[in-house]
């Protein structure tokens, strides 16, 4: 394996699924601006929109997650093309 290719700054980071408030901790090199206390330990916090605990493939539930209004914007722009 080549030397100096992989980052050296792996550390525990908390990821928070904003759709269901689930938090999990894993090792990562991502930069985080926020932090969270879990069981008396402070971890860098990264907020994500969807994870395996909220994704329809893993949960078996069909749920539309649209935090930025992208579906409405698409439908306004392209949705009524066949209706003239």
N, CA, C and O of each residue as an XYZ file, in Angstrom:
336
protein
N       0.832     -1.178      0.000
C       0.000      0.000      0.000
C       0.878      1.244      0.000
O       1.932      1.263      0.636
N       0.453      2.270     -0.703
C       1.231      3.503     -0.757
C       1.196      4.239      0.580
O       0.173      4.251      1.266
N       2.292      4.835      0.934
C       2.388      5.632      2.155
C       1.833      7.024      1.896
O       2.003      7.569      0.805
N       1.173      7.600      2.892
C       0.686      8.975      2.805
C      -0.594      9.151      1.998
O      -0.987     10.286      1.726
N      -1.253      8.071      1.609
C      -2.478      8.180      0.816
C      -3.702      8.338      1.714
O      -4.601      9.121      1.407
N      -3.742      7.606      2.809
C      -4.904      7.613      3.686
C      -4.748      8.660      4.784
O      -3.643      8.866      5.286
N      -5.842      9.327      5.163
C      -5.759     10.342      6.221
C      -5.441      9.712      7.571
O      -5.773      8.555      7.828
N      -4.805     10.478      8.406
C      -4.382      9.995      9.723
C      -5.296     10.480     10.843
O      -5.150     10.032     11.981
N      -6.236     11.384     10.555
C      -7.007     12.035     11.617
C      -8.391     11.405     11.824
O      -9.369     12.132     11.997
N      -8.493     10.073     11.810
C      -9.756      9.415     12.129
C     -10.060      9.608     13.599
O      -9.175      9.495     14.447
N     -11.326      9.904     13.900
C     -11.745     10.098     15.282
C     -13.236      9.754     15.370
O     -13.909      9.739     14.340
N     -13.773      9.478     16.560
C     -15.212      9.234     16.690
C     -16.010     10.506     16.393
O     -15.685     11.578     16.903
N     -17.049     10.387     15.570
C     -17.912     11.500     15.194
C     -19.359     11.040     15.333
O     -19.692      9.910     14.975
N     -20.224     11.920     15.854
C     -21.646     11.621     15.981
C     -22.374     12.145     14.752
O     -22.196     13.299     14.362
N     -23.192     11.299     14.146
C     -24.037     11.674     13.019
C     -25.482     11.650     13.498
O     -25.911     10.680     14.123
N     -26.246     12.722     13.208
C     -27.632     12.825     13.666
C     -28.560     12.882     12.467
O     -28.454     13.782     11.633
N     -29.470     11.921     12.381
C     -30.492     11.886     11.336
C     -31.575     12.884     11.736
O     -32.248     12.695     12.749
N     -31.746     13.946     10.947
C     -32.671     15.011     11.314
C     -34.136     14.636     11.086
O     -35.022     15.321     11.596
N     -34.413     13.578     10.340
C     -35.803     13.211     10.105
C     -36.407     12.418     11.264
O     -37.621     12.452     11.460
N     -35.582     11.704     12.036
C     -36.118     10.951     13.176
C     -35.287     11.117     14.454
O     -35.519     10.409     15.434
N     -34.329     12.036     14.453
C     -33.512     12.372     15.626
C     -32.628     11.224     16.111
O     -32.181     11.246     17.258
N     -32.366     10.230     15.278
C     -31.496      9.124     15.646
C     -30.040      9.576     15.568
O     -29.656     10.266     14.623
N     -29.231      9.192     16.550
C     -27.814      9.561     16.602
C     -26.983      8.283     16.630
O     -27.271      7.364     17.397
N     -25.953      8.229     15.789
C     -25.020      7.108     15.840
C     -23.604      7.643     15.754
O     -23.359      8.707     15.185
N     -22.682      6.896     16.324
C     -21.281      7.312     16.402
C     -20.444      6.354     15.563
O     -20.577      5.135     15.669
N     -19.584      6.924     14.732
C     -18.664      6.138     13.930
C     -17.382      6.937     13.755
O     -17.341      8.124     14.080
N     -16.355      6.308     13.253
C     -15.087      7.006     13.035
C     -15.118      7.691     11.681
O     -15.585      7.115     10.698
N     -14.620      8.928     11.629
C     -14.641      9.698     10.396
C     -13.556     10.770     10.447
O     -12.989     11.059     11.501
N     -13.284     11.350      9.281
C     -12.342     12.472      9.188
C     -13.061     13.764      8.838
O     -12.409     14.782      8.607
N     -14.400     13.749      8.794
C     -15.177     14.911      8.377
C     -15.018     16.053      9.385
O     -14.918     15.821     10.590
N     -14.997     17.280      8.877
C     -14.940     18.457      9.740
C     -16.347     18.815     10.188
O     -17.272     18.830      9.377
N     -16.514     19.101     11.465
C     -17.821     19.429     12.025
C     -17.747     20.763     12.751
O     -16.756     21.074     13.411
N     -18.811     21.543     12.618
C     -18.869     22.849     13.277
C     -19.568     22.780     14.628
O     -19.372     23.651     15.475
N     -20.381     21.752     14.831
C     -21.133     21.614     16.078
C     -20.620     20.413     16.858
O     -19.872     19.585     16.338
N     -21.040     20.336     18.120
C     -20.671     19.191     18.948
C     -21.883     18.763     19.772
O     -22.845     19.517     19.923
N     -21.821     17.543     20.301
C     -22.916     16.985     21.095
C     -22.318     16.168     22.226
O     -21.289     15.514     22.054
N     -22.975     16.208     23.398
C     -22.558     15.394     24.544
C     -23.396     14.124     24.583
O     -24.625     14.185     24.616
N     -22.734     12.978     24.579
C     -23.406     11.690     24.695
C     -22.708     10.913     25.797
O     -21.524     10.593     25.693
N     -23.445     10.617     26.844
C     -22.922      9.880     28.003
C     -21.681     10.542     28.589
O     -20.739      9.853     28.980
N     -21.670     11.848     28.653
C     -20.565     12.587     29.253
C     -19.361     12.783     28.360
O     -18.354     13.332     28.807
N     -19.432     12.352     27.108
C     -18.330     12.511     26.160
C     -18.784     13.458     25.055
O     -19.889     13.317     24.530
N     -17.943     14.414     24.704
C     -18.264     15.375     23.655
C     -17.724     14.878     22.322
O     -16.541     14.567     22.188
N     -18.630     14.810     21.324
C     -18.281     14.365     19.981
C     -18.580     15.484     18.986
O     -19.509     16.261     19.207
N     -17.813     15.587     17.892
C     -18.202     16.474     16.802
C     -19.525     15.966     16.221
O     -19.734     14.757     16.128
N     -20.422     16.887     15.829
C     -21.748     16.509     15.347
C     -21.909     16.880     13.883
O     -21.623     18.009     13.484
N     -22.372     15.913     13.077
C     -22.690     16.133     11.674
C     -24.163     15.796     11.498
O     -24.591     14.687     11.819
N     -24.947     16.757     10.983
C     -26.373     16.543     10.776
C     -26.603     16.048      9.345
O     -26.091     16.623      8.385
N     -27.387     14.968      9.223
C     -27.692     14.391      7.914
C     -29.208     14.323      7.755
O     -29.939     14.266      8.744
N     -29.676     14.329      6.511
C     -31.114     14.322      6.247
C     -31.718     12.928      6.287
O     -32.884     12.772      6.651
N     -30.948     11.915      5.919
C     -31.496     10.564      5.858
C     -30.390      9.570      6.186
O     -29.229      9.766      5.827
N     -30.774      8.497      6.878
C     -29.814      7.442      7.227
C     -30.520      6.093      7.097
O     -31.648      6.024      6.608
N     -29.866      5.037      7.529
C     -30.484      3.719      7.417
C     -31.693      3.579      8.335
O     -32.520      2.695      8.110
N     -31.827      4.417      9.356
C     -32.982      4.323     10.254
C     -34.206      5.056      9.714
O     -35.297      4.905     10.263
N     -34.048      5.849      8.646
C     -35.193      6.563      8.083
C     -35.373      6.321      6.588
O     -36.372      6.756      6.016
N     -34.431      5.641      5.946
C     -34.532      5.406      4.501
C     -35.587      4.333      4.219
O     -35.600      3.300      4.888
N     -36.469      4.559      3.241
C     -37.539      3.599      2.950
C     -37.039      2.198      2.589
O     -37.734      1.221      2.869
N     -35.889      2.072      1.995
C     -35.357      0.745      1.644
C     -35.118     -0.094      2.893
O     -35.409     -1.290      2.901
N     -34.594      0.520      3.946
C     -34.273     -0.214      5.159
C     -35.468     -0.349      6.101
O     -35.579     -1.345      6.816
N     -36.363      0.640      6.111
C     -37.490      0.606      7.034
C     -38.698     -0.105      6.466
O     -39.542     -0.575      7.229
N     -38.812     -0.200      5.141
C     -39.971     -0.819      4.515
C     -41.170      0.097      4.445
O     -42.241     -0.323      4.006
N     -41.018      1.329      4.864
C     -42.100      2.307      4.843
C     -41.823      3.321      3.755
O     -40.699      3.806      3.624
N     -42.830      3.640      2.982
C     -42.681      4.651      1.941
C     -42.947      6.014      2.564
O     -44.043      6.280      3.058
N     -41.943      6.864      2.536
C     -42.057      8.175      3.163
C     -41.356      9.186      2.277
O     -40.207      8.976      1.886
N     -42.026     10.270      1.957
C     -41.444     11.312      1.127
C     -40.732     12.316      2.020
O     -41.356     12.954      2.868
N     -39.434     12.454      1.829
C     -38.643     13.415      2.583
C     -38.237     14.513      1.625
O     -37.411     14.297      0.737
N     -38.813     15.688      1.799
C     -38.529     16.805      0.905
C     -38.324     18.049      1.750
O     -39.274     18.776      2.040
N     -37.090     18.289      2.141
C     -36.820     19.401      3.037
C     -36.614     20.717      2.306
O     -36.716     21.783      2.913
N     -36.328     20.658      1.017
C     -36.019     21.893      0.296
C     -37.095     22.267     -0.717
O     -36.902     23.218     -1.475
N     -38.230     21.553     -0.761
C     -39.283     21.868     -1.703
C     -38.936     21.500     -3.127
O     -39.483     22.081     -4.064
N     -38.031     20.539     -3.312
C     -37.577     20.180     -4.652
C     -38.673     19.528     -5.476
O     -38.753     19.754     -6.683
N     -39.522     18.718     -4.844
C     -40.590     18.047     -5.578
C     -41.598     19.070     -6.087
O     -42.016     19.004     -7.243
N     -41.993     20.015     -5.235
C     -42.937     21.057     -5.655
C     -42.357     21.920     -6.764
O     -43.057     22.277     -7.711
N     -41.088     22.251     -6.646
C     -40.438     23.056     -7.673
C     -40.410     22.317     -9.007
O     -40.631     22.923    -10.056
N     -40.141     21.017     -8.972
C     -40.132     20.210    -10.190
C     -41.531     20.137    -10.794
O     -41.696     20.297    -12.003
N     -42.536     19.896     -9.958
C     -43.904     19.782    -10.462
C     -44.391     21.113    -11.045
O     -45.110     21.116    -12.044
N     -44.018     22.217    -10.451
C     -44.397     23.520    -11.001
C     -43.733     23.760    -12.346
O     -44.328     24.354    -13.245
N     -42.525     23.305    -12.475
C     -41.765     23.550    -13.690
C     -42.112     22.580    -14.820
O     -42.284     22.993    -15.967
N     -42.215     21.293    -14.494
C     -42.350     20.269    -15.529
C     -43.596     19.389    -15.408
O     -43.880     18.607    -16.314
N     -44.330     19.500    -14.325
C     -45.409     18.570    -14.041
C     -46.584     18.625    -14.975
O     -47.211     17.593    -15.211
N     -46.917     19.772    -15.520
C     -48.132     19.919    -16.334
C     -47.824     20.063    -17.814
O     -48.525     20.794    -18.514
N     -46.821     19.405    -18.295
C     -46.427     19.520    -19.707
C     -47.443     18.879    -20.645
O     -47.654     19.380    -21.749
N     -48.078     17.781    -20.232
C     -49.007     17.077    -21.106
C     -50.400     17.697    -21.091
O     -51.203     17.412    -21.979
N     -50.702     18.528    -20.115
C     -52.016     19.159    -20.022
C     -51.998     20.511    -20.733
O     -51.478     21.490    -20.197
N     -52.558     20.564    -21.924
C     -52.610     21.841    -22.656
C     -53.996     22.141    -23.095
O     -54.235     23.172    -23.723
